[in-house]
Amino acid sequence: MFTLILNDSKMSDLVYSYILKNMNIENLKIKKDDTCIIFNYSSSDLQQISILLTDVIIYFYENNLINNILKKNYFYFTDDELNKILDTCNSILIKEDSNHKKDLIYLSILDYLKDNSTMNLDGFIQFRLKDYLEILDYLVDLAVNNFIINREYLKFIELLQDYIFSSESKIDIVHLIYLKNESILLDKYKKSIPIDDHILDAKYLSDISFSSNDYCLNTLLNILPQKLYIHILDESDEFINTLQKIFKSRAILCFDCDICNLYKNASELVHSDNLDF
């Protein structure tokens, strides 16, 4: 027999209902007594019980544990910001492989059940699952960093929007041909526009790194087109999304026109020649 102790009767009711709904152990018998859930099971069911309690911890406690970490370590954020960070945490948890996290919980429970007949679940989490809590702490830290980076990114976008829409355009139309992170700029007469690759002139760029996309953006910020036609030959990506946010209604996506087809054919021809070579 094994007794699981919860902090209050409400949580006990919730966990008890969850276990009844999700257990798949034929001979397992459970009953509830106020804040306790009592299990009658054989030693062969120990692993299945451990899996079930692992799921209980993740389902009922993980979100609160993350909230507690946020409120303790990042109390200086507003409630709205904390909610956004929490959403980011949940997104990371969905995307990340959670097998390692679950294994840590499962193995700790299995080891504990071999020698103990009673478990206070809140106490067990706080004192026996320190490795699991460290993982959550790392994920929260990662989510906070992502939030800060995204907040700075949005400020950067707003800064460029203000600059673009408060400045006079120097050219009517620019065509941007985009393929695999490489850009070609053309004017309305289909003549090439040189891309400025001088870092010292890149006043509006991040000082962290410079790529071909940075140079393209810098050039566009210098010439300020009234209309920016973006011809996407492969797939849209974060750079294209950024251009759309910065230039807003001035940016027009194109996937199939004379310019698109011309450069698609040229790209395929070059690729074919490289293969033959």
C-alpha positions in Angstrom: 0.0 0.0 0.0 1.2 3.5 -0.8 -0.3 6.9 0.3 0.0 10.0 -1.7 -0.5 13.2 0.4 -1.7 16.4 -1.3 -1.7 19.9 0.2 -5.5 20.4 0.1 -8.7 18.5 -0.7 -9.3 20.4 -3.9 -6.0 19.3 -5.4 -6.6 15.8 -4.0 -9.9 15.7 -5.9 -8.3 16.9 -9.1 -5.4 14.4 -8.9 -7.7 11.5 -7.9 -10.0 12.2 -10.9 -7.0 12.4 -13.2 -5.6 9.1 -12.0 -8.9 7.3 -12.3 -9.2 8.6 -15.9 -5.6 7.8 -17.0 -4.5 4.7 -15.1 -4.2 1.5 -17.2 -3.2 -0.9 -14.5 -5.7 -3.7 -14.2 -5.3 -4.7 -10.5 -4.6 -1.2 -9.2 -7.1 -0.1 -6.5 -7.2 3.4 -5.2 -9.3 5.4 -2.8 -9.4 8.9 -1.6 -9.5 10.1 2.1 -9.6 13.9 2.4 -6.2 15.0 1.2 -4.8 11.5 0.7 -4.9 9.1 -2.2 -4.3 5.5 -1.2 -2.9 3.0 -3.7 -3.1 -0.8 -3.4 -0.9 -2.4 -5.9 1.6 -5.2 -6.5 5.4 -4.7 -6.9 5.1 -5.4 -10.6 3.0 -2.2 -11.0 5.7 0.0 -9.5 6.9 1.3 -12.9 3.4 2.1 -14.1 2.6 3.9 -10.8 5.9 5.9 -11.3 4.9 6.9 -14.8 1.4 7.9 -13.6 2.8 10.1 -10.9 5.3 11.6 -13.3 2.4 12.7 -15.5 0.6 14.1 -12.5 3.5 16.3 -11.6 3.9 17.7 -15.1 0.2 18.2 -15.6 -0.7 19.8 -12.3 2.5 21.3 -11.0 4.8 22.3 -13.8 3.0 25.5 -14.7 2.9 26.7 -11.1 6.6 25.8 -10.6 7.4 28.0 -13.6 5.3 30.8 -12.3 7.0 30.6 -9.0 10.4 30.9 -10.6 9.3 33.9 -12.6 7.9 35.7 -9.6 10.9 34.9 -7.5 13.7 35.7 -10.0 12.0 38.1 -12.4 9.6 40.1 -10.2 10.6 43.4 -11.9 8.6 42.5 -15.0 5.0 43.6 -15.3 2.1 41.0 -15.0 1.6 41.4 -18.8 5.2 40.7 -19.5 5.3 37.7 -17.1 2.3 36.3 -19.0 4.1 36.7 -22.3 7.2 35.0 -20.8 5.1 32.2 -19.5 3.6 31.7 -22.9 7.2 31.5 -24.3 8.1 28.9 -21.7 5.1 26.8 -22.7 6.1 27.1 -26.3 9.7 26.0 -25.5 8.4 23.0 -23.5 6.2 21.9 -26.4 9.0 22.2 -28.9 11.8 20.8 -26.8 12.3 17.0 -26.4 10.9 16.4 -22.9 12.1 12.8 -22.5 15.0 13.8 -20.4 12.8 15.9 -18.1 10.3 13.1 -17.7 13.1 10.5 -17.1 14.4 12.6 -14.2 11.0 12.7 -12.5 10.2 9.1 -13.3 13.5 7.7 -11.9 13.3 9.8 -8.8 9.8 8.5 -8.1 10.6 4.9 -8.8 13.6 5.0 -6.5 11.5 6.7 -3.8 8.7 4.2 -4.0 11.0 1.2 -3.5 11.7 2.3 0.1 8.8 4.5 1.1 5.1 3.9 1.6 4.1 7.6 1.9 4.8 10.6 -0.3 4.0 14.2 0.4 3.9 15.3 -3.2 4.7 19.0 -2.7 7.6 18.1 -0.4 8.9 15.5 -2.8 9.0 18.0 -5.7 10.9 20.6 -3.7 13.4 18.3 -2.1 13.8 15.3 -4.4 13.4 16.8 -7.8 16.2 19.4 -7.8 17.6 18.4 -11.2 14.1 18.7 -12.7 13.7 22.2 -11.0 17.1 23.2 -12.5 15.8 22.3 -16.0 12.7 24.5 -15.4 14.9 27.3 -14.1 17.0 27.0 -17.3 13.9 27.1 -19.5 12.6 30.1 -17.7 15.9 31.9 -18.2 15.8 31.0 -21.9 12.3 32.3 -22.2 13.2 35.6 -20.5 16.2 36.0 -22.9 13.9 35.3 -25.9 11.4 37.8 -24.5 14.0 40.5 -24.1 15.5 39.9 -27.6 12.0 40.0 -29.1 11.2 43.2 -27.2 14.4 44.9 -28.5 13.6 43.6 -32.0 10.2 45.2 -31.9 11.7 48.5 -30.7 14.2 48.2 -33.6 11.4 47.7 -36.1 9.5 50.7 -34.6 12.6 52.9 -34.9 13.0 52.0 -38.5 9.3 52.5 -39.3 9.5 56.0 -37.8 12.6 56.7 -39.8 11.1 55.4 -43.1 7.8 57.1 -42.8 9.1 60.4 -41.7 11.8 60.6 -44.4 11.4 61.4 -48.1 11.7 58.5 -50.5 14.7 58.7 -52.8 13.4 56.3 -55.4 10.0 55.2 -56.6 10.3 51.5 -57.1 12.8 48.8 -56.1 12.7 45.2 -57.0 14.3 42.8 -54.5 15.0 39.4 -55.9 15.6 37.0 -53.0 17.0 33.4 -53.1 18.7 31.5 -50.3 19.6 34.5 -48.2 21.0 36.4 -51.2 19.5 39.6 -52.6 19.6 41.4 -55.9 18.2 44.9 -56.1 16.8 46.5 -59.3 15.3 49.8 -60.0 12.0 50.3 -62.0 14.0 50.0 -65.3 15.4 46.6 -64.1 18.9 48.1 -63.7 21.0 46.8 -60.9 21.3 48.8 -57.7 24.6 48.2 -55.9 24.3 46.8 -52.4 26.2 48.9 -49.9 28.6 46.6 -48.0 30.4 49.3 -46.0 29.9 48.5 -42.3 30.8 52.0 -41.3 27.8 53.4 -43.2 25.4 50.9 -41.7 24.0 53.3 -39.1 20.7 51.5 -38.5 22.1 47.9 -38.1 22.9 45.9 -35.1 26.5 46.1 -34.1 26.6 42.4 -33.3 26.9 40.8 -36.7 26.7 41.7 -40.4 25.3 39.4 -43.1 24.3 39.9 -46.7 20.8 40.6 -45.4 22.1 43.4 -43.2 23.8 45.0 -46.2 20.6 44.7 -48.2 18.6 46.3 -45.5 21.1 49.1 -45.0 20.9 49.8 -48.8 17.1 49.9 -48.7 17.3 52.3 -45.7 19.6 54.6 -47.6 17.5 54.7 -50.8 14.0 54.5 -49.1 11.9 53.2 -51.9 8.3 54.2 -52.2 7.4 50.7 -53.3 9.4 47.6 -52.5 8.5 44.6 -54.7 10.0 41.4 -53.1 10.4 38.6 -55.5 10.7 35.4 -53.6 12.3 32.6 -55.6 12.6 30.0 -52.9 10.9 30.4 -49.4 10.1 33.4 -47.3 12.0 33.7 -44.0 12.6 35.9 -41.1 14.4 38.5 -43.2 11.4 38.9 -45.5 9.1 39.1 -42.5 11.2 41.8 -41.1 11.1 43.8 -44.3 7.4 43.5 -44.4 7.2 44.8 -40.8 9.5 47.7 -41.5 8.1 48.8 -44.8 4.5 47.8 -44.0 2.2 48.7 -47.0 5.2 49.7 -49.1 6.4 46.0 -49.3 4.7 43.8 -51.8 5.4 40.1 -52.1 5.6 38.5 -55.5 6.1 34.8 -56.3 5.2 34.5 -60.0 5.9 37.3 -62.5 8.3 37.9 -65.4 11.1 38.9 -63.0 10.5 35.9 -60.7 10.5 33.5 -63.7 13.6 35.0 -65.3 15.7 34.7 -62.1 14.2 31.3 -61.3 15.3 30.0 -64.7 18.7 31.6 -64.4 19.2 30.0 -60.9 18.2 26.6 -62.2 20.5 26.9 -65.2 23.5 27.8 -62.9 22.6 25.0 -60.6 22.4 22.5 -63.5 25.8 23.7 -64.9 27.4 23.2 -61.5 26.1 19.7 -61.3 27.4 18.9 -64.8 30.7 20.3 -63.9 
